[in-house]
Amino acid sequence: MNRFLKVLTVFTVALALAVMAPPAFAKNMKPGKGVTVRPARATWNSGFFQEALVRRGLEELGYSAKTPKDLANPIFYKSVALGDVDYWTNGWFPNHNSQLPKNFYEKADKFGYVAKAGGLQGYLVSKRDVDKFNIKSLDDFKRPEVMKAFDSNGDGKADLTACPPGWGCENVIAHHMKVYGLDDYINPVKASYEAGMAAALGNYKSGKPVFFYTWAPNWTIFKLKPGTDVMWINVPEIIPKESQAPAVDRMTASGIEGAVTDPVKLGFVVSDIRIVANKKFIAKNPAAQKFFEVFTLPLNDINEQNTRMNDGEKSQKDIEKHVDEWIAKNTEKWNGWLEAARSAAK
């Protein structure tokens, strides 16, 4: 009888361990073990954070990751189509559509949404001056009292912190000045953007009006918060450049926090920030595909991290520390993504 009980006890324990084993095993699954991934990274540092987070996720799934290659957009899209790199987290669509090589989608594709409608661009004005002068659009800068208030160099025009020569946004701003007849009313200041925005922030803190172009994600709208400090304003009407015409419906956006109207006519194409990956890599790595599909970041989290970089925490070691801190604050979400990726690999 005692022998029977011992056998029964051993059987019961073994059965319990068998039942318990799959979840424990699943939690520690490394579906990427033995696979080396070759990430790429954008040349703008406001996209470094999501790259580091996604790479960390793949490493937790067992992948070995090479140091990301910093590539200009057109070079990346050619490289990922050729299979020279596996993925990046910095696709802006439809903004990047014109930079894709022929037959791109035969070789690569977009996955998930790092930030859906997160790629905003437009003009912002200090909220107190929006309220004071009832500013709704660029057209309001034709009014003498508005020009005078925003004229910091005495040339009789409102000063706009704009884009340096060579940036894509410089051409769009020049287009706006021309088609809306603003050349005699607005002076786009094209000096260093970082210096220009530092001056704008200082002016705002001292009570002076500010008027600037920016994009999101970006540290500027963490330091000067839309709806609290500044407001997104309209262009007078949507008149796209030829390159913008295919996405004209995305030049007006709804539900934008801190906009003077809803919807707001931004005059720039609103983009989704997405992961782009080589199709052969994806076919062989369902866990990576699933992680790409479920990974997403609140825009304010990106803005906050970008602000820390702007304040000096910009080394790779700093960025990895930001990743550690973000994961610690979002453990349940992070583990859920990993669990979904492991399940996809079964």
Backbone hydrogen bonds, N-H to C=O, Kabsch-Sander energy under -0.5 kcal/mol:
donor,donor_aa,acceptor,acceptor_aa,energy
5,L,1,M,-2.4
6,K,2,N,-2.4
7,V,3,R,-2.5
8,L,4,F,-2.7
9,T,5,L,-2.7
10,V,6,K,-2.6
11,F,7,V,-2.5
12,T,8,L,-2.6
13,V,9,T,-2.6
14,A,10,V,-2.5
15,L,11,F,-2.6
16,A,12,T,-2.4
17,L,13,V,-2.5
18,A,14,A,-2.2
19,V,15,L,-2.2
20,M,16,A,-2.4
21,A,17,L,-2.1
24,A,20,M,-1.4
25,F,21,A,-3.2
26,A,22,P,-3.4
27,K,23,P,-2.4
28,N,24,A,-1.1
28,N,25,F,-0.6
29,M,26,A,-1.1
32,G,61,L,-3.0
33,K,30,K,-2.1
34,G,62,G,-0.5
35,V,32,G,-2.3
37,V,35,V,-0.5
37,V,64,S,-3.3
40,A,87,Y,-2.2
41,R,69,K,-3.3
47,G,44,W,-1.7
48,F,45,N,-1.5
51,E,47,G,-1.1
52,A,48,F,-2.2
53,L,49,F,-2.2
54,V,50,Q,-2.4
55,R,51,E,-2.3
56,R,52,A,-2.0
57,G,53,L,-2.2
58,L,54,V,-2.3
59,E,55,R,-2.1
60,E,56,R,-2.2
61,L,57,G,-1.1
62,G,59,E,-1.6
63,Y,58,L,-2.3
64,S,35,V,-2.6
66,K,37,V,-2.5
69,K,39,P,-1.8
71,L,41,R,-2.6
71,L,69,K,-0.7
76,F,72,A,-2.5
77,Y,73,N,-2.4
78,K,74,P,-1.8
79,S,75,I,-2.5
80,V,76,F,-3.1
81,A,77,Y,-1.4
82,L,78,K,-1.9
83,G,79,S,-0.9
84,D,79,S,-2.3
85,V,79,S,-0.8
86,D,38,R,-3.0
87,Y,38,R,-0.8
88,W,276,V,-1.9
91,G,274,R,-2.2
93,F,91,G,-0.6
93,F,272,D,-2.5
96,H,92,W,-3.1
97,N,94,P,-1.8
99,Q,96,H,-1.9
100,L,97,N,-1.4
104,F,101,P,-1.3
106,E,103,N,-1.5
107,K,103,N,-0.5
107,K,104,F,-1.9
108,A,104,F,-1.9
109,D,277,A,-2.1
111,F,275,I,-3.0
113,Y,295,F,-0.6
114,V,273,I,-1.7
115,A,273,I,-1.7
118,G,115,A,-2.0
119,G,271,S,-2.8
120,L,118,G,-1.8
122,G,214,T,-2.1
123,Y,233,I,-0.5
124,L,212,F,-3.1
125,V,231,M,-2.0
126,S,210,V,-2.1
127,K,229,D,-2.8
129,D,126,S,-0.9
130,V,126,S,-2.0
131,D,127,K,-2.6
132,K,128,R,-1.8
133,F,129,D,-2.5
134,N,130,V,-0.9
135,I,130,V,-1.4
138,L,234,N,-1.6
140,D,137,S,-1.5
141,F,138,L,-2.0
142,K,139,D,-1.8
143,R,140,D,-1.3
146,V,143,R,-0.7
147,M,143,R,-2.5
148,K,144,P,-2.4
149,A,145,E,-1.6
150,F,146,V,-1.8
151,D,148,K,-1.0
152,S,150,F,-0.9
158,A,185,Y,-2.8
159,D,150,F,-2.7
160,L,187,N,-2.5
161,T,211,F,-2.3
162,A,160,L,-0.9
162,A,189,V,-2.1
167,W,164,P,-1.7
170,E,167,W,-0.8
171,N,167,W,-0.8
171,N,168,G,-0.6
172,V,168,G,-1.2
173,I,169,C,-2.6
174,A,170,E,-2.3
175,H,171,N,-2.0
176,H,172,V,-2.3
177,M,173,I,-2.5
178,K,174,A,-1.7
179,V,175,H,-2.9
180,Y,176,H,-2.0
181,G,178,K,-1.1
182,L,177,M,-2.8
183,D,177,M,-0.9
185,Y,182,L,-2.1
186,I,182,L,-2.6
187,N,158,A,-3.4
189,V,160,L,-3.6
189,V,187,N,-0.6
190,K,188,P,-0.6
196,G,192,S,-2.7
197,M,193,Y,-2.9
198,A,194,E,-2.0
199,A,195,A,-2.2
200,A,196,G,-2.1
201,L,197,M,-2.6
202,G,198,A,-2.0
203,N,199,A,-2.6
204,Y,200,A,-2.6
205,K,201,L,-2.2
206,S,202,G,-1.3
207,G,204,Y,-1.6
208,K,203,N,-2.8
212,F,124,L,-2.3
213,Y,161,T,-2.7
214,T,122,G,-2.1
216,A,120,L,-2.4
221,I,218,N,-0.6
222,F,219,W,-1.7
223,K,219,W,-2.3
224,L,220,T,-2.6
225,K,223,K,-0.6
227,G,230,V,-3.2
228,T,225,K,-1.7
229,D,225,K,-3.2
230,V,225,K,-1.6
231,M,125,V,-2.3
232,W,258,G,-2.6
233,I,123,Y,-2.4
234,N,136,K,-2.6
235,V,265,K,-2.1
239,I,237,E,-0.9
244,Q,241,K,-0.9
245,A,241,K,-1.4
247,A,244,Q,-2.1
248,V,245,A,-1.6
250,R,247,A,-2.1
251,M,248,V,-1.5
253,A,264,V,-2.3
257,E,255,G,-0.6
259,A,256,I,-1.4
260,V,232,W,-2.4
264,V,253,A,-2.7
266,L,251,M,-1.4
266,L,264,V,-1.1
267,G,251,M,-1.5
270,V,250,R,-2.9
271,S,119,G,-2.2
272,D,93,F,-3.3
273,I,115,A,-2.2
274,R,91,G,-2.9
274,R,272,D,-0.6
275,I,111,F,-1.7
276,V,88,W,-2.3
277,A,109,D,-2.3
278,N,86,D,-2.5
279,K,107,K,-2.8
282,I,278,N,-2.1
283,A,279,K,-2.6
284,K,280,K,-1.4
285,N,281,F,-0.8
285,N,282,I,-0.9
289,Q,285,N,-2.2
290,K,286,P,-2.4
291,F,287,A,-2.2
292,F,288,A,-2.5
293,E,289,Q,-2.1
294,V,290,K,-2.0
295,F,291,F,-1.9
297,L,114,V,-3.0
301,D,298,P,-0.9
302,I,298,P,-1.5
303,N,299,L,-2.6
304,E,300,N,-2.5
305,Q,301,D,-2.1
306,N,302,I,-2.8
307,T,303,N,-1.9
308,R,304,E,-1.7
309,M,305,Q,-2.0
310,N,306,N,-2.4
311,D,307,T,-1.9
312,G,309,M,-1.8
313,E,308,R,-2.6
314,K,312,G,-1.7
319,I,315,S,-2.3
320,E,316,Q,-2.4
321,K,317,K,-1.7
322,H,318,D,-2.2
323,V,319,I,-2.0
324,D,320,E,-2.3
325,E,321,K,-2.4
326,W,322,H,-2.4
327,I,323,V,-2.5
328,A,324,D,-2.2
329,K,325,E,-1.6
330,N,326,W,-1.2
331,T,328,A,-0.6
334,W,330,N,-2.8
335,N,331,T,-3.0
336,G,332,E,-1.9
337,W,333,K,-2.0
338,L,334,W,-2.0
339,E,335,N,-2.6
340,A,336,G,-2.3
341,A,337,W,-2.2
342,R,338,L,-2.6
343,S,339,E,-2.4
344,A,340,A,-1.6
345,A,341,A,-0.8
345,A,342,R,-0.6
346,K,343,S,-1.0
